[in-house]
Structures are given as C-alpha cells and as structure tokens.
C-alpha cells in the first residue's frame, strides 16, 4: 500500500533532515526533489539547454558530485521557474509518490502541486537569517569561499524566486502543518513531524 508524506519549505529550513529522519522512522523511500532541479541546473552550467537537460535526466545524475555547491543551487533555482522544465519532472515525482511501501517527498510544491491529496502535508520553515547562518556554516565546512552576508542575500533571492514564480510557487498548503525550526532543536522538529504522521495513520 502507498502512503505519501509531502514536506515543503524554503532552503536550509531543515526539511531535508526532517524528511530523511521521517522516511527512516517509517521505512519509507525518500526523494529530495530539489536534487532533480540541481541535476538539471548542473547540466545547464555545463552548456545544456534547460528543457533538454530535464528530458535527458537519468538516476545517475542525482548522484553526481557537486550538486550541493552554491553555483548549482542558484542554477537550480533559475531552471525551477521554467514551466516546461517543471512539467517534464512532474511525472517522475508523482510516480515516486505512489510507490508501494510509502514515500516521503520534500521540495517546494509537493503538497500543493505534486501530491495535493497527500494524507500528511508539512511545511518546514525558519527565518531567513537563521537559514542563512546554517547554510553559511555548511558551505564553510565544505571549503567554499563565502560570506554570511552574501549567503543571506542568496537565501533571500532564492526565496523571492521560489515564492514569486508564476508556475507552482512555494506557498503553504491550506491543510499543511507548519513547523518553524528557527528556535527548535532538530530532534524536536523530527518528533513533531513523526507525531503528525502517526496521527494521520491512526
């Protein structure tokens, strides 16, 4: 039997960590849909046209080195506003959501567009300043030459693109449970997510 958990939210909100933990807790498969756009973005940076890159995407591309760099993140945000690219990747995501045994998908429009009928919808968020601080530390640890101010500017610009695009903008689904991780330990955020799933399955 299939059971879909839709988890949305902006960059560096903690949704990826929560999604992986929830998937592990319930034995569900997990898909970070942002990797699809990062993989397309990486191909675009290498010279491929966005729509061609989306159509040519294969599973191996999601395991490519360098998908977490700031440059690829920005490229992913830019290609994600292209309706034709989103349409190509839509079927892949919906097929994953219906797999037997359960699935957790995290992204920007899972609960509103990809899986609007998901029995559990979460929206994980945090202030832009908190998210920028998290991403800054993550990038520094990875050896990237960045400033906290520059990362904050990138976070705000990405939020604006994600929320302002005409096709599938990032919004909170009307029936989503909001988890604000700004001042929350990750363990508490995961517990809140697990409680929501338990309630829906009861």
C-alpha positions as CSV (number, residue, x, y, z in Angstrom):
1,X,0.0,0.0,0.0
2,X,1.2,3.5,-0.8
3,X,1.3,6.4,1.7
4,X,2.7,9.8,0.7
5,X,4.2,12.4,3.0
6,X,4.6,15.8,1.4
7,X,7.2,18.1,3.0
8,X,7.7,21.6,1.7
9,X,9.7,24.6,2.8
10,X,12.5,27.1,1.8
11,X,16.2,26.4,1.5
12,X,18.0,25.5,4.8
13,X,14.8,25.2,6.8
14,X,15.7,21.7,7.9
15,X,13.1,19.9,5.7
16,X,15.8,17.6,4.2
17,X,17.0,16.4,7.6
18,X,13.4,16.0,8.8
19,X,12.4,14.2,5.6
20,X,15.2,11.7,5.8
21,X,14.5,11.1,9.5
22,X,10.8,10.6,8.9
23,X,11.5,8.2,6.0
24,X,13.9,6.2,8.1
25,X,11.4,6.1,11.0
26,X,8.6,4.6,8.9
27,X,10.6,2.6,6.4
28,X,9.5,4.8,3.5
29,X,11.5,5.7,0.4
30,X,12.7,9.4,0.3
31,X,13.1,11.7,-2.6
32,X,14.7,15.1,-2.3
33,X,13.0,16.7,-5.3
34,X,15.4,19.6,-5.2
35,X,18.1,17.2,-6.4
36,X,16.2,16.9,-9.7
37,X,16.4,20.6,-10.2
38,X,20.0,20.7,-9.0
39,X,20.9,18.0,-11.5
40,X,19.2,19.9,-14.3
41,X,21.0,23.1,-13.1
42,X,24.3,21.4,-13.2
43,X,23.8,20.2,-16.7
44,X,22.8,23.7,-17.7
45,X,26.0,25.1,-16.2
46,X,27.8,22.6,-18.4
47,X,26.2,24.0,-21.5
48,X,23.0,22.0,-22.0
49,X,19.7,23.8,-22.6
50,X,17.3,23.6,-19.6
51,X,14.5,21.6,-21.3
52,X,16.9,19.3,-23.0
53,X,18.7,18.8,-19.6
54,X,15.4,17.9,-17.9
55,X,14.4,15.4,-20.6
56,X,17.9,13.8,-20.6
57,X,18.0,13.4,-16.8
58,X,18.9,9.9,-15.5
59,X,19.1,8.5,-12.0
60,X,22.9,8.7,-12.1
61,X,22.7,12.5,-12.4
62,X,21.2,12.6,-8.9
63,X,24.4,11.1,-7.5
64,X,26.7,13.5,-9.3
65,X,29.5,15.3,-7.4
66,X,29.0,19.0,-6.9
67,X,25.2,19.1,-6.6
68,X,25.4,21.0,-3.3
69,X,27.6,23.9,-4.5
70,X,26.2,27.5,-4.3
71,X,26.6,27.8,-8.1
72,X,24.4,24.7,-8.7
73,X,21.9,25.8,-6.1
74,X,21.5,29.1,-7.9
75,X,21.2,27.4,-11.3
76,X,18.6,25.0,-9.9
77,X,16.5,28.0,-8.6
78,X,16.7,29.6,-12.1
79,X,15.6,26.5,-14.0
80,X,12.9,25.8,-11.5
81,X,10.9,28.8,-12.7
82,X,10.7,27.4,-16.2
83,X,7.2,25.8,-16.6
84,X,8.3,23.4,-19.3
85,X,11.1,22.0,-17.1
86,X,8.7,21.6,-14.2
87,X,6.3,19.7,-16.4
88,X,8.9,17.2,-17.5
89,X,9.9,16.4,-13.9
90,X,6.3,16.3,-12.7
91,X,5.6,12.7,-13.8
92,X,8.8,11.4,-12.2
93,X,7.8,12.9,-8.9
94,X,4.2,11.7,-8.9
95,X,5.3,8.1,-9.9
96,X,7.7,8.1,-6.9
97,X,4.9,9.3,-4.6
98,X,2.7,6.3,-5.4
99,X,5.3,3.6,-4.8
100,X,4.3,0.7,-2.7
101,X,5.6,0.8,0.9
102,X,5.3,4.6,1.3
103,X,7.2,7.7,0.2
104,X,8.4,10.9,1.6
105,X,9.0,13.8,-0.9
106,X,10.4,17.1,0.0
107,X,10.6,20.2,-2.1
108,X,8.7,23.5,-2.7
109,X,5.4,22.4,-4.2
110,X,4.8,18.8,-3.1
111,X,1.7,19.4,-1.0
112,X,0.3,22.0,-3.4
113,X,1.0,20.6,-6.9
114,X,2.8,17.2,-6.9
115,X,0.8,15.4,-4.2
116,X,-2.2,17.7,-3.3
117,X,-4.1,14.7,-1.9
118,X,-1.2,13.5,0.4
119,X,-2.6,12.4,3.8
120,X,0.3,14.3,5.5
121,X,1.5,17.7,4.5
122,X,4.2,19.6,6.4
123,X,5.7,23.0,5.7
124,X,9.1,23.4,7.4
125,X,10.4,26.9,7.7
126,X,12.7,29.2,9.6
127,X,13.7,32.9,9.4
128,X,15.9,33.9,6.5
129,X,18.7,34.9,9.0
130,X,18.7,31.6,10.7
131,X,18.7,29.7,7.4
132,X,21.5,31.8,6.1
133,X,23.6,31.1,9.2
134,X,23.0,27.4,8.8
135,X,23.9,27.4,5.1
136,X,27.0,29.6,5.7
137,X,28.4,27.1,8.2
138,X,27.6,24.3,5.9
139,X,29.4,25.9,3.0
140,X,32.4,26.9,5.1
141,X,32.7,23.4,6.3
142,X,32.7,22.3,2.7
143,X,35.6,24.6,1.9
144,X,33.6,27.2,0.0
145,X,34.8,30.9,0.0
146,X,31.6,32.7,1.1
147,X,30.5,35.4,3.4
148,X,27.5,35.3,5.7
149,X,26.1,38.5,4.2
150,X,26.4,37.0,0.7
151,X,24.7,33.8,1.8
152,X,21.8,35.8,3.3
153,X,21.4,37.7,0.0
154,X,21.4,34.4,-1.9
155,X,18.8,32.9,0.5
156,X,16.5,36.0,0.1
157,X,16.9,36.0,-3.6
158,X,16.1,32.3,-3.8
159,X,13.0,32.7,-1.6
160,X,11.8,35.5,-3.8
161,X,12.2,33.4,-7.0
162,X,10.5,30.3,-5.3
163,X,7.6,32.2,-4.0
164,X,7.2,34.6,-6.9
165,X,7.3,32.2,-9.9
166,X,4.1,32.0,-11.9
167,X,4.1,28.2,-12.1
168,X,3.8,26.3,-8.8
169,X,5.1,29.0,-6.5
170,X,6.2,27.9,-3.0
171,X,3.2,28.5,-0.7
172,X,1.9,26.8,2.4
173,X,-0.8,24.3,1.6
174,X,-4.1,25.2,3.3
175,X,-4.1,21.9,5.2
176,X,-0.4,21.7,5.9
177,X,1.1,21.6,9.4
178,X,3.7,24.4,9.8
179,X,6.9,23.5,11.7
180,X,9.1,26.6,12.4
181,X,12.6,25.4,13.2
182,X,14.1,28.8,13.9
183,X,14.5,28.2,17.6
184,X,13.8,24.4,17.6
185,X,16.3,21.6,18.1
186,X,16.2,19.2,15.1
187,X,15.2,16.3,17.4
188,X,12.1,18.3,18.5
189,X,11.3,19.1,14.8
190,X,11.5,15.5,13.8
191,X,9.3,14.5,16.8
192,X,6.7,17.0,15.6
193,X,6.8,15.6,12.1
194,X,6.6,12.0,13.3
195,X,3.6,12.9,15.6
196,X,1.8,14.3,12.6
197,X,2.4,11.1,10.6
198,X,1.3,8.9,13.5
199,X,-1.9,11.0,13.8
200,X,-2.7,10.6,10.1
201,X,-2.1,6.8,10.1
202,X,-4.0,6.2,13.3
